[in-house]
């Protein structure tokens, strides 16, 4: 039903982040991560880098770039992104974020 359709489009993942200057007001970091789409055999791996700006004791702003590969282990030639099929599909994304601590 609706639950199965919702789970099929749900992706879960995790990233490990290493800040290079954790106590500086402008802190660069590198990261690596992996994940999978539930209900399918699709998975991804990515690496990236970013900057975190400590604005105050309770506010941080961040910007990062990530790049990686998306694969489908069950049938690697059937992944189709933007009309192209291949064994693995390159992916990239840019993220902007804010963290407020209470």
N, C-alpha and C positions, 0 to 999 in steps of 0.2 A: 503494500500500500504506500501511503505517503511517507511513512517512516523509512522504508527501503529506498525510496527515491532521494530522500534527504541525506541518508547515510552514504549513498553512492557518490554524492558530490562533496563529501566532507573530507578534507585533507588534514592530516596531523603531522607535525614535525617538531624538531628540536634543533637548536643551534648552540654551539659553544662559543663564547665571546671572551676575548682577552684584551683588556684595556692596557695600552702601552704607557700611559701616564695617568693613573687613576686619581691622583690628588691634584692634578692641574685643572685650571678652569676650562681649558680646551683640551679634551682627551681623545686622541686617536685610538681606534681599536680595529682588530681583525676578527673574523668569525668564520666558522664552518658549520654546516648543518646538513640534515637529511630528513626525509619525510616520505609519506605514502598517502595515496588516496584510498579511503576505505571503500570496500566493495569492488575494487579492481586490483590489478597487478601493477598499476602505475606507481612509480617511486621517483624521487629526485634527490640530488646531492648538489650543494652549492657552497661557494666561498664568497667572502666579501670583506669590505673595509668601510669604516665610517668615522664620524667625528661626533663627540658628545660635548655640548656646551653646558657647564654648570652655571646657571643664571643666578641662583641663590640657594639657600639651604633646603628649599623644598621644590625647586623647579629645575628641570634639565630639558634641553632641546637636543635632538639628534638628527643626523642625516647619514644615509648609508647607500652603498651600491652593492648589489649581489649579482653573481652570475653562476650558472650551473648547467646541469643536464637533467632532462626528464626522460625516463625510460618506462617501457611496459614489458615486464619479464615474461608474461605468458605468450605474447605474440609481438615481438619487437618491431615488426615491419608495419604494424597497423596504427601506430600513434599518428594522429593527424592534428597538427596545429597550423592554423592559417592555410589549410589546404595542402600542406606538404607532409608526406609520409616518410619516415626514416626509422632506423634502429634507436636513435636517441635524438631528442630535440633540445637545442640550446635554449636556455631561458635567461632572462636578465630582468632586474627590477631595481627601482630606486624607492627608498622609503624615507619619509620625514616623520618624526615623532616628538612627543612631549610627555614627560613624566612629572606628575605632581604628587608630592608626598604630604600626607596629613599627620 
